[in-house]
Amino acid sequence: MNLANSITLARFPLLILLVWVLYAGGAWGRFLAVPGIVLLIGMDAFDGIVARRRNETSLLGSVLDIAADRAVEIVLWVVFASLNLISIVIPVIFIVRGALTDSVREVGYAGGKAAHAQMSSDWGYWIVAGRPMRAGYGLAKALAFMTLALALALQTIQSPLYQPALIAALVLSWLSTTLCIVRGVPVVMEAFRWEKGGA
């Protein structure tokens, strides 16, 4: 167990704590969930930095990182849908897309390839693994989760700022959902190329 993987795995108990706070933490707990989500998302970037600087990158680390990302996004989308802040359609899309892309990637893992190394086309690599797309997608999700937590806290104290915060959160949530679909398409398309023997 290296340091990078330890940071990745530490995201799971923090996620559980945040879920508890969102449901039972009251107004102040819900306000504190906003920086908690920042920390949770930031740990994703931090484990990658640590892995590269300490030469701890590995196939297992790549798989654990994707598993943690998937758990965080699916759990938080489900929680916010359960709290009636977003449509149930959003977590359903993320779950279906995640199940499809992760299943396809299993073929690559069996061949010893990390997720992003499985993209053979230039356009597919740019959409799935390119830094601008990854950063934009991660930022959209982070802002959506933070704004949803803030809207929940504002709703709890019956603030007039609740409605504007919710509107911003919904825009960010649907933007994240659109990017989720767009980034999933190349993964599935390249799987059909493997099936046909293309490279």
C-alpha positions in Angstrom: 0.0 0.0 0.0 1.7 3.2 -1.2 0.9 6.8 -0.2 -1.0 7.6 -3.4 -3.3 4.6 -3.0 -3.8 5.4 0.7 -5.0 8.9 -0.3 -7.3 7.4 -2.9 -8.8 5.0 -0.4 -9.2 7.7 2.2 -11.8 9.3 0.0 -14.3 6.5 0.8 -14.7 7.2 4.5 -14.8 10.9 3.8 -17.5 10.3 1.3 -19.6 8.4 3.9 -19.1 11.2 6.4 -20.3 13.8 3.9 -23.4 11.8 3.1 -24.2 11.6 6.8 -23.7 15.4 7.2 -25.9 16.1 4.2 -28.7 14.1 5.6 -28.4 14.7 9.4 -25.9 17.6 9.9 -28.4 20.4 10.1 -27.8 23.8 8.6 -24.2 24.3 9.9 -23.3 20.7 8.9 -24.6 21.3 5.5 -22.7 24.5 5.1 -19.5 22.6 6.2 -20.3 20.0 3.6 -19.3 22.6 0.9 -15.6 22.7 1.9 -15.8 19.0 2.6 -16.7 18.4 -1.0 -13.8 20.6 -2.0 -11.5 18.4 0.0 -13.0 15.2 -1.4 -12.6 16.4 -5.0 -9.1 17.9 -4.3 -7.9 14.5 -3.0 -8.5 13.1 -6.5 -6.0 15.6 -7.9 -3.6 15.2 -5.0 -3.3 11.4 -5.2 -2.3 11.7 -8.9 0.3 14.3 -8.1 1.7 12.1 -5.3 1.8 9.1 -7.5 3.7 10.8 -10.2 6.2 12.6 -7.9 6.9 9.4 -5.9 6.9 7.2 -8.9 3.9 5.2 -7.5 1.9 5.1 -10.7 0.5 1.6 -11.3 -2.4 -0.2 -13.0 -3.9 -0.9 -9.6 -3.6 2.8 -8.7 -5.4 3.7 -12.0 -8.2 1.3 -11.2 -8.6 2.5 -7.6 -8.7 6.1 -8.8 -11.5 5.5 -11.2 -13.4 3.4 -8.6 -13.1 6.3 -6.1 -14.2 8.8 -8.7 -17.1 6.7 -9.7 -18.2 6.1 -6.1 -18.0 9.8 -5.3 -20.0 11.0 -8.3 -22.7 8.3 -8.2 -23.2 8.5 -4.4 -23.4 12.3 -4.4 -25.8 12.4 -7.5 -28.0 9.8 -5.8 -28.0 11.8 -2.5 -28.9 15.1 -4.1 -31.7 13.4 -6.1 -32.9 11.8 -2.9 -33.0 15.2 -1.3 -35.1 16.5 -4.2 -32.6 19.0 -5.5 -32.0 17.3 -8.9 -33.9 15.0 -11.2 -33.4 11.2 -10.7 -32.5 11.2 -14.5 -29.1 12.6 -13.7 -27.8 9.8 -11.4 -29.4 7.2 -13.7 -27.4 8.6 -16.7 -24.2 8.5 -14.6 -24.8 5.0 -13.4 -25.6 3.6 -16.9 -22.7 5.4 -18.5 -20.3 4.3 -15.7 -21.4 0.7 -15.9 -20.9 0.7 -19.7 -17.5 2.4 -19.8 -16.1 0.6 -16.8 -17.2 -2.8 -18.3 -15.6 -2.0 -21.6 -12.4 -0.9 -19.9 -12.1 -4.3 -18.2 -11.0 -5.6 -21.5 -8.1 -3.2 -21.6 -7.2 -3.8 -18.0 -6.9 -7.5 -18.8 -4.3 -6.6 -21.4 -2.4 -4.5 -18.9 -3.6 -1.1 -20.2 -4.7 1.7 -17.9 -8.0 3.4 -18.8 -6.5 6.4 -20.7 -3.9 4.3 -22.5 -6.8 2.4 -24.1 -7.7 5.3 -26.3 -6.1 4.8 -29.7 -7.6 7.7 -31.7 -6.4 11.2 -31.3 -9.9 12.7 -31.0 -10.9 9.9 -28.5 -7.9 10.5 -26.4 -8.4 14.3 -26.4 -12.1 13.9 -25.3 -11.4 11.2 -22.7 -7.9 11.8 -21.4 -6.9 15.3 -22.7 -6.1 17.7 -19.8 -8.6 20.4 -20.9 -11.5 18.0 -21.1 -10.6 16.2 -17.9 -10.1 19.5 -16.0 -13.3 21.0 -17.4 -15.4 17.9 -16.5 -13.9 17.7 -13.1 -14.5 21.4 -12.4 -18.1 21.2 -13.6 -18.8 18.3 -11.3 -17.0 19.9 -8.4 -18.9 23.2 -8.8 -22.2 21.3 -9.2 -21.7 19.3 -6.0 -20.6 22.4 -4.0 -23.5 24.5 -5.3 -26.0 21.7 -4.6 -24.6 21.4 -1.0 -24.8 25.2 -0.6 -28.4 25.2 -2.0 -29.3 22.5 0.5 -27.9 24.5 3.4 -29.6 27.7 2.2 -32.9 25.8 1.9 -32.5 24.5 5.5 -32.3 28.1 6.9 -35.0 29.2 4.4 -32.7 31.8 2.8 -34.0 33.9 -0.2 -30.7 32.9 -1.8 -31.8 29.3 -2.1 -33.6 29.7 -5.4 -30.7 31.4 -7.3 -28.2 28.8 -5.8 -30.5 26.0 -6.9 -30.7 27.4 -10.5 -26.9 27.6 -10.7 -26.6 24.1 -9.3 -29.1 22.7 -11.9 -27.2 24.4 -14.8 -23.9 22.9 -13.5 -25.5 19.5 -12.9 -26.9 19.3 -16.5 -23.6 20.6 -17.9 -21.8 17.8 -16.0 -24.2 15.2 -17.3 -23.7 16.4 -20.9 -19.9 16.1 -20.5 -20.4 12.7 -18.9 -22.2 11.4 -22.0 -19.7 13.1 -24.4 -16.7 11.6 -22.7 -18.3 8.2 -22.6 -19.0 7.9 -26.3 -15.3 7.5 -27.5 -14.7 4.7 -24.9 -17.6 2.7 -26.3 -16.8 3.4 -29.9 -13.2 2.3 -29.5 -14.5 -1.0 -28.0 -16.2 -1.7 -31.2 -13.0 -1.1 -33.1 -11.3 -3.7 -30.8 -14.0 -6.1 -31.7 -13.4 -5.6 -35.4 -9.7 -5.9 -34.9 -9.0 -2.3 -35.6 -6.4 -0.2 -33.9 
